[in-house]
Amino acid sequence: MTSNIAEALNSANLAARETPVTTLMECLRAQMQEWTYNNRKDAQKCTTRLTPSSEKKLIGNYVQSLRLTVKPANQNMFEVIDEDRTRIVNLTEKTCTCNRFQKDEMPCNHAVAVMKDLNINTYNYCAQYYTSKAWLQTYEETKDTRLET
């Protein structure tokens, strides 16, 4: 992630890199301000429960889950069969043996298959930071904290 930001800043400020350091810093500050403003506008327009990229990922996991077979082991553990591979999903611990459920903190396709069979809302198993609300809070406008005299 860090290198992507650095690469984006480098490509956006090619001409500014040849200027004195104070001019370069002002260009970088202005670029970050513009990006933050645009991200705030996008977050304010968002009408889905999750951010657009998170929503897309969850839908992709749903589509992949359609070809999976679910076999319950008990109330919280399930065997999910995908052709010749078997995964174990534990809904209580929010884990899957593919490790994506616990790493991403979003239901993987195996967990979505289980939730689909049990008619459970997959959104309840997504981490809070994937929500549109969290996205909007990330880009909240800053408050002017200067002291008035």
C-alpha positions in Angstrom: 0.0 0.0 0.0 2.8 2.4 0.9 4.6 2.0 -2.5 1.3 2.5 -4.3 0.7 5.9 -2.6 4.3 6.9 -3.2 4.0 5.9 -6.9 0.8 7.8 -7.2 2.3 10.9 -5.7 5.4 10.6 -7.9 3.4 10.3 -11.1 1.0 13.2 -10.1 3.9 15.5 -9.3 6.5 14.9 -12.0 7.1 18.6 -12.7 7.2 19.5 -9.0 10.0 17.1 -8.3 12.4 19.4 -10.1 11.4 22.4 -7.9 12.8 23.5 -4.5 11.8 21.3 -1.6 9.3 23.9 -0.2 7.5 24.1 -3.6 7.5 20.3 -3.8 6.0 20.0 -0.3 3.3 22.5 -1.2 2.5 20.5 -4.3 2.2 17.3 -2.3 0.0 19.0 0.3 -2.3 20.3 -2.4 -2.5 16.9 -4.1 -3.4 15.2 -0.8 -6.0 17.8 -0.1 -7.6 17.3 -3.5 -7.6 13.5 -3.1 -9.1 13.8 0.4 -11.8 16.1 -0.9 -12.7 13.8 -3.8 -12.7 10.7 -1.6 -15.0 12.6 0.9 -17.4 13.4 -2.0 -17.4 9.7 -3.1 -18.0 8.5 0.4 -20.9 11.0 0.8 -22.5 9.7 -2.4 -22.2 6.0 -1.4 -25.6 4.4 -0.9 -24.5 0.8 -0.2 -24.0 -0.7 3.2 -20.3 -1.4 2.4 -17.8 0.6 0.4 -18.1 0.0 -3.4 -14.9 -2.1 -3.5 -15.9 -4.2 -0.5 -19.4 -4.7 -1.9 -17.9 -5.9 -5.1 -15.7 -8.4 -3.3 -18.6 -9.7 -1.2 -20.7 -10.2 -4.4 -17.8 -12.0 -6.0 -17.6 -14.3 -3.0 -21.4 -14.9 -3.3 -21.0 -15.8 -7.0 -18.2 -18.2 -6.2 -20.2 -19.7 -3.4 -23.0 -20.9 -5.8 -21.0 -23.9 -6.9 -20.1 -25.1 -3.4 -21.7 -27.8 -1.3 -22.3 -27.3 2.4 -22.4 -30.1 5.0 -23.1 -29.2 8.6 -20.9 -30.8 11.3 -22.7 -29.0 14.2 -24.4 -25.6 14.8 -21.3 -23.5 14.1 -19.0 -25.7 12.1 -19.5 -26.7 8.5 -17.7 -28.7 5.8 -17.7 -26.9 2.5 -16.9 -28.9 -0.6 -15.5 -27.3 -3.8 -14.9 -30.1 -6.3 -12.0 -32.0 -4.8 -11.2 -29.6 -1.9 -12.8 -29.4 1.4 -12.8 -26.4 3.8 -14.0 -26.1 7.3 -16.0 -23.0 8.3 -16.6 -22.0 11.9 -19.1 -19.2 12.1 -18.7 -18.6 15.9 -14.9 -17.9 15.5 -15.3 -16.4 12.0 -12.7 -18.7 10.5 -12.2 -20.8 7.5 -9.4 -23.2 6.7 -8.7 -21.2 3.5 -7.7 -18.4 6.0 -9.3 -15.6 4.0 -12.3 -15.2 6.4 -10.0 -14.4 9.3 -7.4 -12.4 7.3 -9.8 -10.3 5.4 -12.4 -10.1 8.2 -15.0 -10.5 5.5 -16.8 -13.8 4.7 -14.9 -15.8 2.1 -16.8 -17.8 -0.6 -16.9 -20.8 1.7 -18.4 -18.8 4.6 -20.9 -17.2 2.2 -22.0 -20.6 1.0 -22.7 -21.6 4.7 -24.5 -18.3 5.4 -26.6 -18.6 2.2 -27.7 -22.1 3.2 -28.6 -20.9 6.7 -30.2 -17.7 5.4 -27.8 -15.5 7.5 -27.0 -11.9 6.6 -23.4 -11.9 5.4 -23.1 -8.2 6.2 -23.1 -9.0 9.9 -19.8 -10.9 9.5 -18.0 -8.1 7.7 -15.5 -5.9 9.7 -16.7 -2.5 10.6 -14.0 -0.8 8.6 -15.6 -2.1 5.3 -18.7 -0.1 6.0 -19.7 3.1 4.1 -20.0 4.8 7.5 -16.4 4.1 8.4 -15.3 5.2 4.9 -17.2 8.5 5.4 -15.7 8.9 8.9 -12.2 8.5 7.4 -12.7 11.6 5.3 -14.7 13.7 7.7 -13.9 17.4 7.4 -11.3 18.6 9.8 -12.3 21.1 12.4 -10.6 24.5 12.7 -8.9 24.3 16.0 -7.2 27.7 16.0 -7.8 29.6 19.1 -9.8 32.8 18.8 -8.4 35.8 20.7 
